[in-house]
Every structure is written in C-alpha cells, then in structure tokens.
Amino acid sequence: MIKTLYVRVVLTFLGAFILGQIGSFFLTLGVMALFTDQYIASNHRSSEAFGAKLIQLYGQYGVDGAEPYFQTMDSRLNYDFKLADAGGTLRSYPAAGEVSIVVSDSVISSVLAGETYRSRRNEGTSIITGVPFNIDSHRYALLIKPSVRVEGRLVMWIVLLSLVIALILGSLFTLIAARYIVKPLRVMKDATRRIAKGDFDIDFGWHKRRDEIGELAQSFSDMTRDIKQLEQMRSDFVSNVSHEIQTPLTSISGFSKALRHKALKEEDRSRYLDIIQAESERLSRMSENLLKLASLESDRHPFEPRTYDLDEQIRRAVVACEPQWSGKSIELELDLPQIKICADEDQMSQVWINLIGNSIKFTPEGGRIAVSIRQTTDRIEVAVADTGIGISAADRGNVFDRFFKADRSHTNRQQGSGLGLAIVKRIVTLHSGIVKLESEPGKGTTVKVNLPSFSTARRKREIPPGGSAGS
C-alpha cells in the first residue's frame, strides 16, 4: 500500500511516461509500415524523373561529353547515380561526401537487359532505381538513389512523427493519470457543496487509503460528523428555547386573560397572580442563565481567582438549598475536610448550587444526598451523589448540553431550563478542571468535579467558546 501521495503521484506520472514511450514506439512502427511503401514509390518516381534528365544529357552530349553539364543541374546534389555498360564498365557520380551506390551484378544485368529496377523495403536500407537506355546501339544501365541528405528527411520525418505520437500519447496518459489523482479532490469538492445544502450523510468509502488523501478524507468525514452534530444541537437548541419560552408565556397569557373576569373569586385571583409571578420568575431565571452561559463562553467574562476555604463555600451552598431538601425530607451527608483552593469564588459557588439543586430536584422524598471532598497532591475532587432516578446510558453523554433534559416529554413535572449542568461544565472547563458523571437508572447519580488546587490562569486562546476539558 502506497502511504504517501507524493510517491503515488511520482509513480503515476512515471508510469504514464513509460506507457507513452512504449505506445509511441509501436504506433510509430505501425504508421511507418503503412506509409513507407508510399514513400519508397514516391522516391522511385522522383529518381526516374531525374534519370530522364540525365538520359537526355547523355543522348545530347554522349556518355563522355555529358559529365560537365551534371554540375549545372539543380537536383544534382539530391541524388547519387552510377552508369554501367554492357562491357562491365562502371562510372560512379556520388554527391559530395556520399558513398558510391552498391548493387549486385544481377541487378545491373537485369537493367541492361531492359528491365526497370525498383528496390523494395526488404532489399536494403537505400532506395535504388535502375533505368535502362540506349545510345548509338549501346545499352546502358543508370542506377540512381536519393542522397543521404534526401534520405535524412525520412529519418527526420520519422523522428518528428515519433515525437508527435509520444507527445500525444504522453499527454493522454498524463491526463488519465491526472484525473486519477484529482478525482478524490473533485469528490470532496462536490461533498462540500452537499454540506452547504445541508446534506451531512457523506461517506467517501476510502477506508483502505493510507496516503494524504485518505487522511484528508478521514478528517473531512470527522468534520462532517461534527458539523452534523452541531447542526442537530443548533436545531435542538432553537426548539428547546422556543418551548421553554413559549410554556411560561402561554401560562402568563392565559391567566392574565382569566383575571379580566369580574366574577373571579379573590382566592382564584390570588392563585392566578402567584402563577403569573412564578412563570415570570422562571423566564427571568432562564434569561439570566442564558446570558451567564453566553458570557462564560466569551472572552469578556471576568475571571478572578483567589484562595479561599472550599469546604465552607460548599456548606454555604447546602444551607442556601435547605428549603428545597428539607421540604422533601432528604438526608444530607457531608464529608468536607478543611481544604483551600485557588479559584473564582463566585463562579464555583454557582457550580455547587447547580449540582446540589439538580440532585435535590431528581431525588424523591426521603432520599439521600452525599457531598464529599478528596484531595491529592495537586488536585481536588468534589463528589455530589444522590439516590435519585438516575440517567440512562443513552442520555449520559448529553446531560451537559444546553437545554438537554432526560425527560423529553417537556412536562412540568420537573421544573428547570436544562442550562444548569451546561453552566457547570463551562465553569469547570474555564478552571482547567474535569467534570464526570456516573449514573444508573433507579440507583442515583454521582457527579465528580476534579479541579487543580493551585491558581490556574484561564487560557482564552486554548479553550474555545463551548469547549471542554474532557469528561
């Protein structure tokens, strides 16, 4: 398996180059096989035309007297020729720097016998034409071949043709290779368009790729999955906010209309006013929590750590919640040794009130809540355990999300906006801490907050809004 895109690209284009060269070689051979015969025939015709001019000079000036006139012919340098007579005398007239024509005696004899000779492809590398003619009852054989300069044109044409074919095939194979390399990027580009339209169900199917494209696809899939989760959270957030606001507003509107009736009993009027006040306070608390969570997720929220007694702070939180737990006859167990911590006191006070209040809310009458502190060398762990209704495994991963409620029926049996644990998570994260939740349905829930015991400056750039330090 090729593990790097660089090696894959190099091997792909190297393969395209080799295939282009091999293909151009065989294709050139095929093209030359088709056109060589035509090329040879064309040269024979040209040689015969040149031979006709020579024969005219021989006939006009004689065999010996024609030689001085050869130099005046424009086409003289393009041909080599040899003159043979019946007595076996040979006269060669090679072009400048050329080698004399070499033919067999049988060829010369056949031309002297009156036959026109035309060499073929399988008879050698030169294109030789033999033309017979008579002067004064003497028979002669004129053998002609194109000079090396003319034959070089064929070589040049073959080389040029080979280069053109190599360029075309190389470009074709390179285009195919480029499409193979670029295809995954095109698929990803189309995937981004689908994501922009709200389609997050994307699977590239490249699980076996181990190169950079495979890693990019995996990162892309992870990003798409996260975006899908964020989109679902956004949708749930809008739905929950709408419901949480609409419910008290409906109550306020309904009971306000009921108060218009003049025949309404004073006792009912007082009860309706209490409901309106309670729902108004509920809206106010939710608005306050939303603003607080938004402030905590921004970089502008004040963060002022100082050293104070953590055990005393938790005791004050327990006392502040006394009306709730005493009203349900809940037993409180405190294991709070004297421990100091360096943190933002106001923010941490909100954490303990939210956790204890949450336990009270979901613990039935006569239940038990235990709050304890444990300290190690540089960490402090606070645990809030209750004997409440517990949380299912499917819901445990979402309890710290805004507006999340394990009871999705949106009934008013358990009052609350679903923001308490989200605020707890954010505050603990800002203190470089960790919050964990352990729960079983019907057996209760334990929330553990693990914090550094020393001062920790808030890392604004390292912790993005809504981020977490782990769970």
N, C-alpha and C positions, 0 to 999 in steps of 0.2 A: 504493500500500500504506500503510495506516494504521500508523504506527510507535509510537504511544503508546496505552496502554489508556485514558488519560483522554479523549483525543479520540474513541476508539471508543465509550466509554460515553456521552459527550455527544451524539454524532451518533445513536447508537442510540435514546436516550430522546427526543431531539428528533424523530426520525422517528416514534417511537411516538405522540408528542403530536400531530404533524401528521396522521398517519393516523387517530387517534382523532377529531380535529375534523372532518376531511373525512367520515369514516364516519358520525359523529353527524348531520352536516348532511343527508346524503342519506337516512339512515334516518329522521330526523325528518320529512322531506318525505313519505317513503313512509307513515309512520304517520299523519300528518295527512291524507293523501289517503284513507286508509281510514276515518278517524273524523270528518272534517269534515262529511260528509253527515249522519251521525247527530247531530252537534252542532247543525247547522242545523235539522234536523227537530225536535229537542228544543226549540229556541228558538221555532220556529213554534208548537208546541203550547202552550208557556208564554204566548206572546203572544196566542194565541187565547183561552186561559183568562182572561187579563187583559182582553181585549176583551169577553168575555161579561159581566164585571162592569161595564164601562163602559156597555155597551148596556143593562144592567139599570137603571143610574142614569139614563141618557137616557130610557128608557121610563117611569121613575117620576116624574122631575122635569122632563122636557123638555130640549131642547138647551141652552136658556139657563139653566135653573134647576139643572142638574146640576153646573155648574162648581165651586160652593163645596164640594161634597162630595168632589171629587177629592183634596183635601189630607188627608182622613181615611183614605185607602186606604194600607195598609202597603206595598203594592208600587208605589206611585206613583213613587218615586224610581228604580225599576229600569227604567222604560220611558219612551220618548218616543212621543207619538201626535199624529195630525193628523186633523181631521174635515173632510170635504168633502161638499157637497150638489150636487144636480143643477144648481143655478143657478151653480155655479162658485165659491161662497164657501168659503174655506178658513179653518180655525181650528187654530192650532198650540198644542200644550201640551208644550213641551220640558221635560225635567228640569232642575234647577238647573245652570246653566253649560253646558247642552247646546245643540247647533245643531239647528235645525228639520229635520224629515225632508224630503228632496228626492227626489221621484219624478216620473216623466214623466206628461204628460196622458193618455197611452194607458193607463197603469196605473190612474189614477183612473177613467177611463171604463169600463174593464173591471170594476172593483169596483162602480161604480154600476150596472152592467148586471146585477149579481147574482153575479158570479164571486168566489170567494175567491182572493186572490193570495198566493203564497209565493215569495219571491225565492230564486234559486239561486246557486251558487258563482260562476258566470261572469257574474253580473249586477251585481257591485259588491262593496264591502267590508262593507256593512251587511246585516243580516238583517231584512228588512221583510215584514210580514204585513198583507194587506188584507182586511178583513171587511165585507161589506155588511149593512145592516139598514134597516128601515122604521119611521118614527114618524108617525102621523097621515097616512098616504098619501104621506109624503115619503121619498124614498130617500136614504140617506147611505152614504158610504164611510169606514170607520175604518181608518186606516193606523197600524200600531204597529211599533216596533223597540226592541230592548233598548238601554238607555242605555250610555254609554261605560264606566260602572263595571262593568256586566254583561259587556260585550264585552272589558273589560280582564281578566276572569277567563280568557277564552280565551287572550289573549296570555300571561298569567301561566302558564297550563297548558302552553302551547307552550314557553315558556322553561324551565319546570321539567322538562318532558319532554326537551327538548334537553340540559339539564344532566345529567339522569339517564343518557341514552343516551351522552353524551360521557364521563361517569364510568365507565360500564360498558365502553365500547369502549376508552377510555384505559387502564383497569385491565387489560383483556385484552391489548392491545398491549404494555403495560408488563411484564406477566407473561411474555409471549413473549420480549420483549427481555431481561428479567432472566434467563430460562432460557438464552438465547443467551450472555449474559455469564458466568453462573455455571456453565454446563456444563463448561468446562475444569477448573474447580476441583473439581467433583464427580468428574470422571475422575481427577484427581490424588488425591483422597481415596480412591477405590477402588484406585488404584495403591499407596498406602501400605499398605492392608490386604493386598494381594497380596505386597508386600515383607515385611510382618510374618509372612506364612505361608511365606516362603522362595522366592517366585517373583520372580526378578530380570529376567526377559525381558520388559521393558516398552518399548514404542515408541509414543509419542503420535501420530506422523505429522504433527506441526505444524512441519515444517522451513521452510515458507514464511512463517510468522508472524514479524513483526519487532517486535511490541509487548512489553510487560512479561510477558504470558502466555507468549509464545514464548521469551523469555529464561529465565523460570522453568522452563518445560518442558525447555529445554536443560540448565539447571543440575540439574534433577531427574534427567534421564537420565544426566548425568555422575556425579551422586551414586550413582545405582543401579548404574552400571557399576563405580564404586569399591567400593561395598558388596559387589557380586558378587565382585570380585577379592579383597577382604578375607576374604569367607566361604570362597572357594576356598583362600586362603592358610591360613586357620584350619584347614580340613579337612586340607590337606596337612601342616600343622604337627603336628596330632594324629596323623596317620598315620605321619609320619616319626619323631616322638618315640616312638610305640609300637613302631615297628620297631627303632629304634636302641637302645632299652632291652631289647626282647624278645630280640634276637640275642645279646648277651653273656650275658643271664640264662639263655638256653637252653643256651649253652655251659657256663656255670658249673654249672648244674643237672645236665647230662649227665655232665660229667667228675667232678663230686662223687659221683654215683652209681657211676661206674666205679671210683673209689678205694675203694669198700667191698669190692670183691672181694679176698680174701686171697691169691689165687694171682697177683695182678697183679705183673708184673716191676717191679723197682725203677727200671729205666730208663724204663718207661712211666709209672710213678707220678710220677717227677720231671718228665716231659714234660707230664703232665696238670696238675700243680701250676703249671707255668710258664704253661700256657694259662689256668688259672683266675686266676692273678695278672695276666696281660696283659689279660684281659677285665674284671677288677675295676678295673684302672688306666684302661681305656678308659671304663668307666662313670663313674669319678671325674672324668676329664678332661671328659667330656660334661656332667656335673653342674656342674663348675666353670665351663665355658664358658656354660652356660645362666644360671647365677647372675650371671656377669660381664656378659652381654648384658642381662639384666634390670636390673642395677644401672646400666649405661650408659644405658639408656632411661629411667631415673628421674631425678628432680632431686636425688637424695641422693648420687649418686656423686661422690667427691672429684675436683676439677679444680684442679691446682696447677701452672700454667705457670712455667717458669724458662728462662733462657738457657743453652744447652749446645752442644757440638760434635756436629752431626748426623752428620758423616762417621764419627766414632769410634763413635757408637751403632750405625750400620749395620754397621760392621766387627765389633763385638761380636756382633751378631745372626748374621752369617755364620759366625763362629767357633763360636757355640752350635749351629749346624746342621751343623757339619763332619762328625759321624758319619754323617749321612744322605747328604750329597752326595759325600763321599769313598767311602762304601760303594757308590755307583752309578757311580763314576769320572766324575762330572760336572765339567766345566771351569767354574770361576768367573772371570768378568771383572769387575773393579771399577774404576769411574771415579768416584772420590769426592774431589773437591777439598775443601779445608778450608772448611766453612760452618757458621755458628752459626744456631741457630733458637731461638725462644721458644715452648715448648710443654710439655705434661705429659709428662715423660720416660718414666715407667712405661707410660703408655698408648701412646705412639709406639713404644716398644720392642716392645710386643705386635703392633703393625701390621707392623713389619719381619719379625719372626719368623714371623707368619702368612703373609705374602706369599712369603717365601723358602721356607718349608716347603711351601707349596702348589705352588710351581714345582718343587721337588725331587720331590714326590710324583708329578707328572704328566709329568716329563721322563724319557725312557728312559735306560738306561745309556749312558755315553759322550756324553751330550748336553752342552748349554752353557747357562749362566745368566749374564746380564749385569745388573749393578746400577749405576745411574748417577745423578748429581745435577746438576741445572741450576738456576741462579739468575738471576732478573730483578731489577728494581728493588725490588719488594716481595713477590715470590712465589718459592717454591722448589718444584721439581718433582723427585720421585724416581721413577725408572722401574725396574721389575723385569721383564726379558724372558727368556723361555726358549724352547727348541726342542722343547717337549713336544707332546702330542697335539692341543692346540688345542680350541676350543669352537665349536660350530655357531652360526649366526646366530639360530636359534630359542631357544637357551639363554642367549645373552649378556645378555639383559635380566633374567634371573632369578638370575644367579650370586651376587648379594649378598643373596638371600633366605635366611632361616633354613632349615637342613636341605636346601637345594637341592643336588642332585647331578646333573651332566650324565649320569652313568651311572644310569639309573632301574631297573636290574635288581636293585639292592640287594645286589650281590655284595660279597664282602670283598676283592676284588682290590685296591681302593684303600681303605685304612682312613681313616676320618675321619667326623666327625659332620655336616659341612655347615654349621658355625657360624663357621668361621674368617673367611671373607670378610664375613659379616654383622657380625662384631665390628669388622673393619677399616673397613667403611662407617660404622658408628656413631661410632667414634673420630674418623675424619677429619671427619665432619659436625660433631661437637662442637668441633672446632678450626677451624670455618668453612672447611673445605677441600673439595676435589672429588676423587673417585676415578673414573678412567676405565679401561675395559678394551678392548683391541684384540686380536682373535684370529681365526685361520683354522684350520679342521681340518687337522691334519697338518703345520702350519707353525709352531706355537707360539703363545704368548700373551704380551702385554705389558700390565702394569698400571701406570698412572701416577697418582701421588698428588701433587696440587697443593695446597700449603699457604701461608698467609701467613707471612712471615719474622719479623713482629713479634708482640708479645703480643696475643692476642685473647681477651677475656673470654667465657666461654660464655654465650650468650643463652638462658636457660632458657625464657622465655616465647615466644621466636620459633621455637624448634626443638622441636616436639612429640616425644614418645617414638616411635621408629621412623621419624622424618622423615629427610630427606636434603637435602643442599645442592645436589644436581644430579648428573648423571652424563653 
